[in-house]
Amino acid sequence: MQLSEIFGKSIVSIGSAKTLGVVKGVYIDPETYSVAGISTDEDMYMLPWDSIYAVNDILTTADTGLTSAKGTYIHINIGAYVYTARGKAAGKVEDVFVNSKRKSVKTDAGSLSLKRIGAASGNTVILSAAAKKPLPAARLLPALDGFVPGKASVSDKNGYGFLVGKKVAREVSDIGRSFVLMAGTIITDNIVKNALKAGKIADLVATSSD
């Protein structure tokens, strides 16, 4: 699959002839790096990839509607901004390739493997910090709640220490609202930990401010 080949095409149900949305991006299984579904202009909903009947001028589907995008997926839209784990801009998504030969994202700054992505939630892609040695916890998190001298915090271990101490600019929540952060909340190591569990770390990065 090459995302640019279907981007912007309408998705139509063959049962009702109703338009279900327009292709905006893709949901990728983080375990197999295979396509799980199509992202549409209806936020937080997806069309399962195995329900697509044909792709021509439009995408036709046997499905009667869109599925709630529950679970942890790599969700990438064309035009998404790419950042390193420390918040440095690293390009803008131009295309996504998922096939037997390529599993990569093309950006205006070059190409990167899907395996380099730590989190992605549509319009924001965060690269994994696994290959980089994080700064010592004492330099990142002095005198913060939950910090134990000599022991790296959860945010530090995962490369998100730069978030701690920043404010949440707008509400961040998952679909079931089991994870909710109100605007103005000060980000702590525990919040980073919970955001990672809820799959909302990319949203947290995108909405954080000094």
C-alpha positions in Angstrom: 0.0 0.0 0.0 1.1 3.5 -0.9 -0.9 6.1 1.1 -0.6 8.9 -1.5 -2.4 6.6 -4.1 -5.6 6.6 -2.1 -5.2 9.9 -0.1 -8.3 12.2 -0.6 -10.4 9.5 -2.2 -14.0 9.0 -1.0 -15.0 5.8 0.8 -18.4 4.5 -0.2 -20.5 1.7 1.3 -21.7 -0.8 -1.4 -24.7 -1.6 0.7 -26.1 1.9 1.3 -24.2 3.9 -1.4 -23.4 6.4 1.4 -20.0 8.2 1.6 -18.3 7.2 4.9 -15.5 9.8 4.6 -12.4 10.7 2.8 -9.0 9.0 3.1 -6.7 11.0 5.3 -4.2 8.6 6.7 -3.5 5.0 7.8 -3.5 2.9 11.0 -0.6 0.5 11.3 -0.3 -2.5 13.6 2.9 -1.8 15.7 3.6 -5.5 16.1 3.5 -6.6 12.5 3.8 -3.2 10.7 0.9 -4.2 8.5 -2.1 -1.9 7.6 -4.9 -2.2 10.2 -7.2 0.4 8.7 -7.7 3.6 6.9 -7.9 7.0 8.7 -10.7 9.3 7.5 -11.7 12.9 8.0 -14.0 11.6 10.7 -11.5 11.9 13.6 -10.9 8.8 15.9 -12.7 6.5 13.5 -11.2 4.1 11.0 -12.2 1.7 8.2 -10.7 -1.7 8.7 -8.3 -2.5 5.8 -9.8 -6.0 5.3 -13.3 -4.5 4.7 -12.2 -2.6 1.6 -13.8 -4.2 -1.5 -12.1 -2.3 -4.3 -9.9 0.8 -4.9 -10.4 2.8 -8.1 -11.7 6.4 -8.4 -13.3 5.7 -5.0 -12.8 3.1 -2.3 -15.8 0.8 -1.9 -16.4 -1.2 1.2 -18.8 -3.9 2.3 -18.8 -2.3 5.8 -21.8 -0.4 6.9 -19.9 2.2 8.8 -16.6 3.2 10.5 -15.1 1.5 13.5 -14.0 3.3 16.6 -10.2 3.4 16.5 -9.6 1.6 19.8 -6.3 0.0 20.7 -2.8 1.1 20.1 -2.0 1.8 16.5 0.6 3.8 14.6 -1.8 6.4 13.2 -0.3 8.6 10.5 -1.9 11.2 8.3 -0.3 12.8 5.3 0.9 16.2 6.4 1.6 15.1 10.0 4.5 16.8 11.7 7.4 14.6 12.8 9.3 15.2 16.1 12.2 13.6 17.9 11.5 12.3 21.4 13.1 15.5 22.7 10.7 17.7 20.8 12.9 18.7 17.8 11.1 19.1 14.5 12.1 16.3 12.1 10.0 16.9 9.0 6.5 16.6 7.6 4.9 13.4 6.3 4.5 13.2 2.5 3.8 9.5 2.0 3.6 6.1 3.8 4.7 2.8 2.2 3.6 -0.6 3.6 4.3 -3.6 1.4 6.7 -6.6 1.2 9.6 -4.4 0.2 9.1 -1.1 2.1 7.7 -0.3 5.5 8.6 3.4 5.7 7.5 7.0 5.9 8.6 9.6 3.4 9.0 13.1 4.8 10.2 16.3 3.3 13.4 15.7 5.3 14.0 12.1 4.0 12.8 8.6 4.6 12.5 6.7 7.9 11.6 3.2 8.8 8.2 2.6 10.6 10.3 0.9 13.3 11.8 4.3 14.2 8.3 5.6 15.3 7.6 5.5 19.0 4.1 7.0 18.9 1.8 8.6 16.3 -1.7 9.9 16.6 -2.7 11.2 13.2 -1.2 14.7 12.8 1.8 14.2 15.1 4.5 11.5 14.8 7.1 11.0 17.6 10.3 9.2 16.8 11.5 6.5 19.3 14.3 7.5 21.7 15.4 3.9 22.2 18.5 4.3 20.1 19.7 7.4 22.0 21.1 7.6 25.4 18.9 9.9 27.6 20.3 12.6 29.7 20.9 11.7 33.4 17.7 12.0 35.4 19.3 14.5 37.8 19.8 17.0 35.0 16.2 16.5 33.6 14.1 16.2 36.7 15.6 18.1 39.7 13.3 18.2 42.8 10.2 16.9 40.9 7.4 14.7 42.4 8.3 11.0 42.2 12.0 11.6 41.5 14.3 9.3 43.3 18.0 10.4 43.2 20.1 7.9 41.2 17.0 6.2 39.6 15.8 7.2 36.2 12.2 8.2 35.9 9.7 6.6 33.5 9.7 9.8 31.4 13.5 9.8 31.3 13.8 6.1 30.4 11.4 6.6 27.5 12.9 9.9 26.3 10.0 12.1 27.3 11.7 13.9 30.2 11.4 17.2 28.3 7.7 17.1 28.9 7.9 17.2 32.7 7.1 20.6 34.2 5.3 21.8 31.1 1.6 22.6 30.9 -1.2 20.9 29.0 -2.4 23.6 26.6 -5.7 21.8 25.7 -7.6 18.8 26.9 -6.1 15.4 26.1 -8.2 12.2 26.5 -8.7 8.8 25.0 -11.9 7.6 23.4 -13.4 6.1 26.5 -12.2 9.0 28.6 -10.5 6.7 31.0 -7.5 9.0 30.5 -8.3 12.7 30.7 -6.0 15.7 31.2 -7.5 19.1 31.6 -6.0 22.2 30.0 -3.5 23.9 32.5 -2.4 20.6 34.1 1.3 20.5 35.0 2.9 17.4 33.4 4.6 15.1 35.9 6.4 11.8 35.4 3.3 9.9 36.5 1.2 11.7 33.8 3.8 10.7 31.2 3.6 7.1 32.4 -0.2 7.1 32.1 -0.1 8.8 28.7 2.2 6.0 27.5 -0.2 3.4 28.7 -3.2 5.1 27.1 -1.4 5.6 23.8 -1.8 9.4 24.1 1.9 10.4 24.4 1.9 11.9 20.9 -1.1 14.1 21.8 0.6 15.1 25.0 3.7 16.2 23.2 1.6 18.1 20.6 -0.3 20.1 23.3 2.4 20.7 25.8 3.7 24.3 26.3 6.1 26.1 28.6 
